[in-house]
Amino acid sequence: MSEAAERMSRVDTAWLRMDNEANLMMIVGVWLLRPAVTLQAVRERIADKLLKYPRFGQKAVLDATGAHWWRDDDFDIARHVLPLRLEPAQGQSEHAALQLVCGELAGTALDPAHPLWQFHLIEHFDGGSAMLARIHHCIGDGIALTSVMMAITDGGADPPRRRRKTGGDDEDGDGLAAALFKPLSDLTIKAIGLYGDGVAKSLEALASPQQGGMELARGGLQVLKDVAAFAAMADDSPTRLKGRPSGRKVVAWGEPIALDEVKAVGRALACSVNDVLLSCAAGAIGQYLADKGDDPTGQEIRAMVPVNLRPLEQAWKLGNRFGLAPLVLPIGINNPIARVVAVHARMAELKGSYQPLLAYAILAMTGLFIKPVQDAVLGLFARKTTAVMTNVPGPGVALKFCGATLRQNMFWVPASGDVGVGLSILSYGGGVQFGLVTDRALCPDPEAIISHFALEFEKLLLLTLMLPWGNADAA
C-alpha cells in the first residue's frame, strides 16, 4: 500500500458489510447500443473518464476500526472492462439470454482485492452491442452513479464540472425528478427547520468518517430509539414474494412507455408522475399474485424507497447520502383509479414524515457496530418490507457512447437482508420503463410481473380518458 489510506464513511462502511449469501450490494445495469462498439474503444473511454473519479482506482479494505479506501497499485483496466460472449440456448432469444446473464452476474461477487466494479461488453447483440455494469453500493448511491454514467458518455463532463441539469433533464417541474426528489428534498429542509441545526450537524457527523465524540454518542442513543420505532411497525402481508431467498437472481425489464402519456394521466388525476408509476407497479404485482392463484384483495406490501438527502449538483462526490422511506403499496386494489388515489395519499403521508432521516442515521450508526449487530438491525428492515423500489430520472434525449446511440438502458437495485425483490423505474429518452430483480426461490419469473406493468398503465389511461372532463378529482 503506497499511500495513506482514506477512511470510509460510516454509511458506506455499512453498505460494504451488507453483502450476504442471499444478496450482494451491487447496482447492476445494462446499456443497449447501436451500432456496435469495440472492446478497445470502451476500455479507452472508461480509462479516460471513469478513472478521473479517484474512487474507481481504489479498493475497499475492512479492518478492526471500520474500512478504508486504498489505491490499487495493481490496477489493470483489462480486469475491470471484460469481453462477454452471449450464447443463447436453442430456441432462446438474445433478449432472454441477456436477462439470464444479467441475473447470474447480479449474484456473482466482485473481487475484494481490487476496486469493486466491472463492465462486461457483448460486442455483438441485436445489431449493436450490450454493456453490463456492476458497481458496489459502497462506492455510491443511485443518484451518484447515474452522474458517473452520464460522465462517461460522449461529451460527458469531468467530475468537478458536473452540474445539476443536463440538456435532457425535465425542466417543467413535472418529470420524475420533480415528482420524487424535489418533494423529498423539501422534506429534509422541513425536518431541519423543525429541529434546528441539530439535524444538519448530525447528518454531517454521520456522513463524516472523522467526527465522533459525545455528539455521535448522543446520536447513537437516538438511533436505538429509532430502531425501536421501526420494530413497532406492522409486518408486511405474507405473500409468496416474502421468504428465505436462495441468492440466485433473475432479472427482467420491459419496453419503455411514453413519458408524455404518463404525465398526461397524472395531470388528469391531479397526482404526480411518481404516483401513476407506483400505482402501476402495485397493480402489476397484485395481478401476478392473482395469476398464481393467490387472492391479493385487501393486501398491502411495503417497499423501501430511497430518498435523496443531498443537492443533486454534488452527486459527483460519490458515497451514499440517502435515507429510506417505507411506502405501502396497495396491491389488493383492483380499480386502477382508486389505486392511484390510494398511492397519492400514502405519498402525501411520507412527505410529512422524517423517517428517511432516521433510516439514514440507522444505516450510518450500523457502520460502527460489529457485523452481527448490523445484520440484526438490518433484519428489522427485511421483516417489515417486501421490496426495495427506486425511481431515477434520466436524460430526456438519447445519449451517445463511443459514437453509438444508447437506445435503451436499465438498472437493478440491490436488496438487503432477506428481501428478495428489487423494483426499478427509470426515465430516459422520452420513455419510462420498469425493471425487476428477484430471487429465483421467491419469484422465478419476474418477466410475468413486467408484462403486467404496461397493461396496468393502459387500463389506467383508458379509464382516465373515460372520466368526465373537468371532473377527474371526483374519482
Sequence and secondary structure as in RCSB ss.txt:
>XXXX:A:sequence
MSEAAERMSRVDTAWLRMDNEANLMMIVGVWLLRPAVTLQAVRERIADKLLKYPRFGQKAVLDATGAHWWRDDDF
DIARHVLPLRLEPAQGQSEHAALQLVCGELAGTALDPAHPLWQFHLIEHFDGGSAMLARIHHCIGDGIALTSVMM
AITDGGADPPRRRRKTGGDDEDGDGLAAALFKPLSDLTIKAIGLYGDGVAKSLEALASPQQGGMELARGGLQVLK
DVAAFAAMADDSPTRLKGRPSGRKVVAWGEPIALDEVKAVGRALACSVNDVLLSCAAGAIGQYLADKGDDPTGQE
IRAMVPVNLRPLEQAWKLGNRFGLAPLVLPIGINNPIARVVAVHARMAELKGSYQPLLAYAILAMTGLFIKPVQD
AVLGLFARKTTAVMTNVPGPGVALKFCGATLRQNMFWVPASGDVGVGLSILSYGGGVQFGLVTDRALCPDPEAII
SHFALEFEKLLLLTLMLPWGNADAA
>XXXX:A:secstr
  S  EE  HHHHHHHTT  SS   EEEEEEEEES   HHHHHHHHHHHGGGSGGGGEEEEEETTEEEEEE TT 
 HHHHEEE      TT  HHHHHHHHHHHHHTS   TTS SEEEEEEEEETTEEEEEEEEETTTB HHHHHHHHH
HTSTT   GGG  S  TTS  SS SHIIIIIHHHHHHHHHHHHHHTHHHHHHHHHHH SS  SHHHHHHHHHHHH
HHHHHHTS      TT S   S EEEEE   EEHHHHHHHHHHTT  HHHHHHHHHHHHHHHHHHHTT   TT  
EEEEEEEE S GGGGGG B  EEEEEEEE TT   HHHHHHHHHHHHHHHHT  HHHHHHHHHHHHTTS HHHHH
HHHHHHHHH SEEEEEEE  SS EEETTEEEEEEEEE    TT  EEEEEEEETTEEEEEEEEETTT S HHHHH
HHHHHHHHHHHHHHHHS TT GGG 
